[in-house]
């Protein structure tokens, strides 16, 4: 990972072999104007933060990416599987969806997270890009499968990067979550461990669960992972850790 060297705003840029016309960033919680408990680069407009602070933070993000503020396809994320195509018509409210894709230039597929897994994708020819909000509910219900299908590119031409999410040593879940993933694929069992969990509970590896889903679709060029939003308080927001908190953004666009 490397921080953006062209802007004062700390931005994580994916380390993946995407075509040269594909650009992507993930924000941290650092560099914005929001006050505690949203300090300081909160980009979520639904978490109780002062709206003018969110707008200023979004402006900083746009400037750091060299994009107009209207380029970002903000979604009303509902932990589901709906997918939208960008760009949205001007004046249209953020749709209730958890993934987006586009083949339009300078239109950024954008996901907000604070423990859930952001996944970005592109094809090897730099034509189609996409982003998904893959929290356990949407991941289990098939948001990645639906997104890959909507993109329309052969899955063996796609690559994916997994952004900051809650790590396997911090993500404790109940038996019903494990059962839901197992009902889809018995191979999911290796993503769960009782080590470190309360009795009857499990620690879940959401990165591994997402990789399994992508690989099962033929998407084998997988990058990223290895972050933990819950334990890295200096860099990341975490809903599980803090409850009332901000949101990071992961965005991908093409030129």
C-alpha positions in Angstrom: 0.0 0.0 0.0 1.1 3.6 -0.5 -0.4 6.9 0.4 -1.2 9.4 -2.2 1.8 11.6 -2.8 0.1 14.2 -4.8 -2.4 15.3 -2.1 -2.3 16.2 1.6 -5.2 13.7 2.1 -3.9 10.3 3.1 -5.3 7.9 0.5 -4.6 4.1 0.2 -4.1 3.1 -3.4 -4.6 -0.5 -4.3 -1.5 -2.5 -5.2 -2.8 -4.5 -8.1 -1.9 -4.8 -11.8 -4.9 -2.8 -13.1 -4.7 -1.2 -16.6 -3.1 2.3 -16.6 -6.5 4.0 -17.2 -8.0 2.5 -14.0 -7.7 4.5 -10.8 -8.8 3.6 -7.3 -8.5 4.9 -3.7 -9.6 4.1 -0.2 -9.8 6.8 2.4 -8.7 6.5 6.0 -10.3 8.3 8.9 -7.4 10.9 8.8 -7.4 14.3 7.1 -10.9 15.7 7.3 -12.8 18.3 9.2 -15.4 16.2 11.2 -15.4 16.4 15.0 -15.4 13.4 17.4 -16.8 10.8 17.3 -16.7 11.1 13.5 -13.1 12.5 13.5 -12.1 13.4 11.0 -12.5 12.2 7.4 -16.1 11.0 7.6 -17.7 10.6 4.2 -21.0 9.1 5.4 -24.0 11.5 5.4 -26.2 9.1 7.4 -24.3 8.8 10.6 -25.3 12.0 12.5 -22.3 14.1 11.4 -22.6 17.8 10.6 -23.7 17.9 6.9 -21.4 20.7 6.1 -18.4 18.7 7.4 -19.4 15.7 5.3 -19.6 18.0 2.2 -16.2 19.5 2.9 -14.7 16.0 3.3 -16.3 14.9 0.1 -14.8 17.9 -1.6 -11.4 17.0 -0.3 -11.8 13.5 -1.6 -12.7 14.8 -5.1 -9.8 17.2 -5.1 -7.4 14.4 -4.0 -8.7 12.2 -6.8 -8.7 15.0 -9.4 -12.4 14.5 -10.0 -15.5 16.7 -9.8 -17.6 16.1 -6.7 -20.5 14.9 -8.9 -18.3 12.1 -10.3 -18.9 9.9 -7.2 -21.8 7.4 -7.4 -22.9 7.5 -3.7 -25.3 4.7 -2.8 -27.9 4.2 -0.1 -26.4 0.9 1.1 -29.0 -1.5 2.5 -27.0 -4.7 3.0 -28.7 -6.3 0.0 -27.7 -7.4 -3.5 -29.1 -4.7 -5.8 -26.7 -3.4 -8.4 -27.0 -0.1 -10.3 -25.3 1.2 -13.4 -23.5 4.5 -13.3 -23.7 7.4 -14.0 -27.0 8.2 -12.4 -29.2 10.8 -14.0 -28.5 14.3 -12.6 -30.7 15.0 -9.6 -31.5 11.4 -8.9 -31.3 10.5 -5.2 -28.8 7.9 -4.1 -30.4 4.5 -4.9 -30.9 1.7 -2.4 -28.2 -0.6 -3.7 -25.0 -2.2 -2.5 -23.0 -2.4 -5.8 -22.4 -0.3 -8.9 -20.6 -0.7 -12.2 -19.9 1.5 -15.3 -18.0 1.7 -18.5 -18.2 5.5 -18.5 -15.0 7.5 -17.9 -14.7 9.7 -14.8 -17.6 8.1 -13.1 -16.5 6.7 -9.8 -18.1 3.5 -8.3 -18.1 4.3 -4.6 -18.7 2.3 -1.4 -18.9 3.5 2.2 -17.7 1.1 5.0 -16.7 0.9 8.6 -16.0 -2.9 9.0 -17.9 -4.3 6.0 -15.7 -5.3 3.1 -15.4 -3.0 0.0 -14.6 -4.9 -3.2 -13.6 -3.2 -6.4 -13.2 -4.9 -9.8 -12.1 -4.1 -13.3 -11.5 -6.1 -16.5 -8.0 -6.6 -17.9 -8.8 -4.3 -20.8 -9.8 -1.3 -18.6 -13.3 -1.1 -20.0 -15.6 -2.0 -17.1 -15.2 -1.2 -13.4 -17.3 -2.0 -10.4 -17.5 -1.8 -6.6 -19.5 -3.7 -4.0 -20.4 -3.3 -0.4 -19.8 -6.8 0.8 -20.8 -6.9 4.5 -21.6 -10.5 5.6 -25.3 -10.2 4.8 -24.9 -8.9 1.2 -21.9 -11.2 0.6 -23.8 -14.2 1.8 -26.9 -13.3 -0.3 -24.8 -13.0 -3.5 -23.9 -9.4 -4.1 -20.6 -10.3 -5.7 -22.2 -12.9 -8.0 -24.9 -10.5 -9.1 -22.3 -7.7 -9.7 -20.0 -9.9 -11.8 -23.0 -11.0 -13.8 -24.1 -7.4 -14.4 -20.7 -6.3 -15.5 -21.0 -8.6 -18.5 -17.2 -9.2 -19.0 -15.9 -12.8 -18.9 -15.0 -13.6 -15.3 -11.6 -14.8 -16.3 -10.8 -11.3 -17.5 -11.6 -9.7 -14.2 -9.4 -8.8 -11.3 -10.6 -7.7 -7.8 -9.1 -5.8 -4.9 -10.4 -6.3 -1.3 -10.2 -3.1 0.8 -10.1 -2.5 4.5 -12.6 -4.6 6.6 -12.8 -6.2 10.0 -10.1 -8.9 10.3 -10.5 -12.6 11.1 -9.2 -12.1 14.7 -11.8 -9.4 15.5 -15.0 -10.6 13.6 -16.9 -12.8 16.0 -20.2 -14.1 14.7 -23.0 -16.3 15.8 -23.7 -19.9 14.5 -26.5 -18.6 12.3 -24.0 -16.7 10.2 -21.8 -19.7 9.7 -24.9 -21.8 8.8 -26.0 -19.3 6.2 -22.6 -19.4 4.4 -22.4 -23.2 4.7 -25.8 -23.5 3.2 -24.4 -21.9 0.0 -21.1 -23.7 0.0 -19.7 -26.3 2.4 -16.2 -25.0 1.6 -17.0 -21.9 3.6 -16.3 -23.9 6.8 -12.6 -23.1 6.5 -13.4 -19.4 6.9 -14.6 -20.0 10.5 -12.8 -20.8 13.7 -13.8 -21.3 17.3 -10.4 -20.1 18.5 -10.7 -16.8 20.3 -14.5 -16.8 20.1 -17.1 -17.1 22.9 -18.7 -20.5 23.4 -21.0 -21.3 20.6 -19.6 -18.5 18.4 -17.0 -18.3 15.7 -14.4 -15.9 14.3 -15.0 -15.3 10.7 -12.6 -14.4 7.9 -14.7 -12.2 5.6 -11.7 -11.8 3.2 -11.6 -15.6 2.7 -15.3 -15.8 2.3 -15.2 -13.1 -0.5 -12.3 -14.8 -2.2 -14.2 -18.1 -2.2 -17.2 -16.5 -3.9 -15.1 -14.7 -6.5 -13.0 -17.8 -7.3 -16.2 -19.9 -7.6 -17.2 -17.5 -10.4 -13.9 -17.8 -12.2 -12.4 -14.5 -10.8 -8.9 -15.7 -9.8 -6.8 -12.5 -10.0 -7.4 -11.4 -6.4 -5.5 -8.8 -4.4 -5.7 -6.8 -1.1 -7.0 -8.0 2.2 -4.9 -8.2 5.3 -6.3 -5.0 6.9 -8.3 -4.9 10.2 -10.6 -1.9 10.7 -11.5 -3.0 14.2 -7.9 -3.1 15.6 -6.3 -0.3 13.6 -8.0 2.6 15.3 -5.5 5.2 14.1 -6.4 4.6 10.4 -9.9 3.2 10.2 -13.4 3.7 11.4 -15.1 0.6 13.0 -18.7 0.3 13.7 -18.2 -2.8 15.8 -15.5 -1.1 17.9 -17.1 2.3 18.3 -20.8 2.2 17.4 -21.2 5.9 16.6 -18.5 6.6 14.0 -17.7 7.7 10.5 -17.4 5.9 7.2 -14.5 5.5 4.8 -14.9 5.5 1.0 -13.5 3.1 -1.5 -13.8 4.4 -5.1 -12.8 3.2 -8.6 -12.9 5.2 -11.8 -11.4 5.1 -15.3 -9.9 7.7 -17.6 
